[in-house]
Amino acid sequence: MREHIIATASDLFKTRGINATGVDTIAATADISKVTLYKYFRTKEDLVMEIIALRTREFCDWLTERLNKESKDPSDKLNRLFDCIEEWIRSPESHGLPFMGASAEFPQPDSPINKLSAELANGFQAYLTDLANEAGAKSPETLGQQLSMLIEGAILSEQLNRAGKSLGFAREAAMLLIKSNLA
């Protein structure tokens, strides 16, 4: 039942937005009572936070698996990073990075959802820093932050204009940064 609630709410949040989706709508769409929903999640905020964390983990797991499938060489993984990001963005199921959407809907710095979003964004940046470090980058922290900014910016831009060229521009910039950092 817990997974059913998460799947239903996640789909609703992706299509309608978090703030625009009430507990009544989640319960009705899941064909459960609000009592049942609250049995598994104390508050809507708890449900939102679990979904954001889960979907971010799923993305990072997918990316890791995809990069490992492409190559075992760490520097080659960095060079193939945007191929994987493009594949993910172009997928019809893609709705951006969960922590980005949540932070936009909950911009207040003291919001638990915003705090979790920031934590997950920092985790994604650390993931990219680890990739850069494994590849032997001169400044893995800097490269990790730069790649994170390029990826997040490209994802947002692609969401706003699906036929845009922002991903290609971000890829070009990333390749220059990677090349100069691995030289």
Buried (B, 14 or more C-beta within 10 A) or exposed (E): EEEEBBEBBBBBBBEEEBEEBEBEBBBEBBEBEEEBBBEBBEEBBEBBBBBBBBBBEEBBEBBBEBBEEBEEEBBEBBBBBBEBBBEBBEEEEBBBBBBBBBBBBBEEEEBBBBBBBBBBBEBBBBBBBEBBBBBEBEBBBBBBBBBBBBBBBBBBBBBEEEEEEBBEBBBEBBBEBBEEBBE
